[in-house]
Amino acid sequence: MSWSPDSTRVTYEGENDRGRAAIYVAAADGSGARQISPDDDNNRLAPAWSPRGDLIAYRKDIGFNH
């Protein structure tokens, strides 16, 4: 979970209604949550706001085969 620089919004990782990993943004009180990441099967982890609060970065765990 990561708070926006102005503390009015939060971004977090969760599972959508299809059971897939997703990143969400919501108001500070938890209302109005909406999915902002693509809807696929890859894990999306560690969302973080840019210093200006206009972008959100996250890591996509694609896995590796040895």
C-alpha positions in Angstrom: 0.0 0.0 0.0 1.2 3.5 -0.8 -0.3 6.9 0.1 -0.4 9.7 -2.5 2.0 12.6 -1.7 -1.0 14.8 -0.6 -2.5 11.9 1.5 -5.8 12.1 -0.3 -5.5 8.7 -2.1 -4.1 5.3 -1.6 -2.9 2.6 -4.1 -2.7 -1.0 -3.2 -2.4 -4.5 -4.7 -5.4 -6.9 -4.5 -7.3 -9.5 -6.4 -10.1 -8.6 -8.8 -13.4 -10.4 -9.3 -11.7 -12.8 -11.7 -9.1 -13.9 -9.2 -6.3 -12.0 -10.9 -3.7 -9.7 -9.4 -4.5 -6.1 -9.8 -3.5 -2.6 -8.6 -6.2 -0.3 -7.3 -6.5 3.4 -6.4 -9.0 4.6 -3.8 -9.8 7.7 -1.7 -8.1 8.0 1.6 -11.2 6.6 3.3 -11.2 3.6 1.0 -14.2 4.7 -1.1 -14.3 4.8 -4.9 -11.7 2.0 -5.4 -11.0 1.4 -9.1 -8.6 -1.0 -10.8 -5.8 0.8 -12.7 -3.7 -2.1 -13.9 -4.3 -4.3 -16.9 -6.4 -7.4 -16.3 -4.1 -10.3 -16.8 -2.6 -13.3 -14.8 0.7 -11.7 -13.9 1.3 -10.5 -10.4 1.6 -6.7 -9.9 3.4 -5.7 -6.8 4.6 -2.8 -4.7 2.7 0.2 -6.2 4.3 3.5 -5.4 3.3 7.1 -6.3 5.6 9.5 -8.1 6.6 12.6 -6.1 4.1 14.8 -7.9 1.3 12.2 -7.4 0.5 12.0 -11.1 1.9 8.6 -11.8 1.9 5.2 -10.1 4.7 2.7 -10.7 4.6 -1.0 -9.9 6.6 -4.1 -10.4 5.4 -6.9 -12.7 6.5 -10.3 -11.5 6.9 -12.3 -14.7 8.7 -15.3 -13.2 11.7 -17.1 -14.6 12.3 -20.6 -15.9 15.7 -22.2 -15.2 
